[in-house]
Amino acid sequence: MQIIAEKGLHGVSTRNLAQKVGFSEGAIFRHFASKRDIIKGIMDDVASDLIDSLREIALGSLPAEKKLFTYLCKNVTYLKENQGITILLFSEATHLGDDELKRTLSLILSEQKQFVIKMVKDGIAEGVFDRQVDPEDVAILYMGIPITFNIELVLNARNLKITDFCERMFSLILKSLKK
């Protein structure tokens, strides 16, 4: 991910990858048959690492408002720690024409959306969110936050503070959820 963040997708080569992780190029190819397999491996890691932690938050016992804030910050923190992931996921999955990569990306995004819908419904049931709000609309709005965060990382990395960003975005989401 660091290679992608620093050099873009064109910078991902077996030589650069081998240097970054301290293996030989041959060792890389013993684990991955192709660059596509490396990308698939990264996507699988996102699906397990990020989605599992987000699932735990979404299905946890916190009140809906706290859950949604924690979920948002976990997602943003993951993106900060894994800069380049969004570029990789969207560029490779959508532009390679690889159906398996597209399916994996679709599952990652769909699960995130479903978790947000669940948390909004929880908040409505708890009486803290407006019953008139469409949980799916809120989820669609939420899905733009990681993209916005990546734009901020590119344009304003030095001044970007995760906590401030989380609080600002959560405040906007809350305005759409409250009566």
N, C-alpha and C positions, 0 to 999 in steps of 0.2 A: 504494500500500500504506500509505503514511503517513496518507492521508486516512482509510482504513478503520480503521487502528490508533487514530487520534485521535477520529474521529467516528462510527465504525461504518459499516455499508453504506449507511444512509440518507444519510450525508454525501457519498456519491459522486454528484456531479452534474457536468454538463459545465462549469458555472460554476466550481465548486470545483477541478475537474481543470485547467481552463484557467488559473486563477490559480496553482495549484501548479507547473505546468510552464512557465508564462510564454507561453502561446499564447492566441489568441482562441478563443472557443467555435466559431466557424466553421472554424478550422483543425483543431480536434478532430474535427468532423464530416466534414471532407475525408478524414481517415484512418480514422474509425470511424463506421459508419452508425447505431449505437445503443449504449446502455449495455451490452447483451449482447455486442456485438462487442468492446468494451473488456475485459470480463471474459474473453472467449474469448482475446483477445490476451495477457492476463496469464497465463492458464492455459497457453497455448502457450509462453510464456517460462519458466514453471516447468518444463514438460516438457523444454525444451531446456537451460536453464541448470543447474537443480538435478540433474535426472536424468542429464545428460551427465557432470557432475562426479562423481556417485555411481557411475555405471557405470565410470568410469575407475578409481576406488578399488577397486570390487568385482572388477574384472577384472585389476587390477594384480598385481605380483609380490611385494608385501609378504607376510609371514607372516599367516595368518588372524586371529590375535588382534590384531595391529597394524592390519590392514586394517579389522576391525570397529570398533575404537576410532576410527580416522580417519574412517570412514564416519559413525559416530554424531555426532562433533563437527562434521563438515562439514554434516550435516543440521541440527543444532541452530543452528549459526552462521548458516546461510541463513535459518532462521526468525527469528532475532534481527534480522538485517539487513533482513528483509522482513516486519516485524510486520504482522499483518492478513491475511497470505496464507492461513492456515488458516481464518479466518473466511470469507474470500472463497470459497475452494475448496469448503468444505463447505456453507455457506449457499446460495450461488448455484447450485451444481451440483445440490444435492439438493432445494431448495425451489422452484426455478423450473419444475421438471418438464421441463427442457430435456435431451433425450436426448443431444445432442452434448456438452454440458458434463458430463453424467454419465459418458459414455464416456471423455472426456479425464481426469476425476478418477480413474476406475477404472484407466485405463492408468498414471497417475502412481503410484497406490498399489500396483498389481500389480507394476510394475517394481521398486519399492523392496522389496517383499516377496520377490520372486525373487532380488534381489541378496543380501539377508540369508540366504536359504536357501542360496545358493551359497557364501557365506563360511563358514557353519556347516559345510556339507559339506566345504569345504576344510580347516577346522580338524579335523574328524573324520579326514579322510585324512592330515593331518599328525600325528595322534596327540595333539593338544593338547586336544581336546574329547571328551567322553564319547560313545561309539558308541551308547549307549542313548537319547540325546537325539533328539527328533524335530525336525529343522530347521524344519519348518513351524510347530510350536508356538513355537519361539524367535522366528521371524519375526513371528508374531501378537503375541507379547509385546513385541517391539521396536516394532511399529507404534503401540503406546500411548505410547511415549516422546515423540514430537513433540507429542502432545496434552497430556501431562503438562507438557512445557516451556511450552506456551502458557498453561496454567493458572498455572504459576509466574510467567510474565511478567505476567499480570494481577494476581495476588495479592501478588507479592513482587519487582517489577521493580527496585527500588533495590538490593536485597541479592543479586540473582541474578547469579552469575558463571558464564559459559559453561563455563570449564574445570572448575570444581567440579561443576557439574551433569553434564557429560560423564563425569567420573570416577566420580561416585556411581551414575549409571545404568549405566555400563559394568561397574562392580563387581557390580551386581545381575544383569546379563546373564551375566557370567562365572560367578557362583555357579550359575546354571542350566545352564551348559555343562561345568563341570569335574566330574571323578569324585568 
